[in-house]
Amino acid sequence: MSDTSPIQDGHTHEDEAIAGATRDIAEVPAVEVITTTAVHLMSAAAVKVGLADDPEHQTDLDEARKLIDALAGLVTASAAHLGDQHARSLRDGLRSLQLAFREASPFPDEIGKGPGEKYTGPVN
């Protein structure tokens, strides 16, 4: 009979899972982590800006603004490290979201004041 209790065994399995995930993430290149994060931000922002299945119930422009700001900061800060191909497609997606936000807004921000524009410059 083992001298470990089921609770200790649970922690052992949990610790092993965390160690496995840490090993996995250690093998992922930074560019992949950045682009994956950007895609998640883009997807969430698209839903919140009303570009999903049920815009009537899913649109939340306040949440979309936060997501677009975060995306713009990430894309701007990491563009030099991503290479032209990755950076260009992320910038295009970001710009599309910024324009969609402006179209969805009942009172659009003035040019240069929209979400993420302090990082990207004016979008029109």
Buried (B, 14 or more C-beta within 10 A) or exposed (E): EEEEEEEEEEEEEEEEEEEEEEEEEEEEEEBEEBBEBBBEBBBBBBBBBBBBEEEEEBBBBEBBBBBBBBBBBBBBEBBEEBEEEBBEBBBEBBBBBBBBBBEBBEEEBEEEEBBBBEBBEEBE
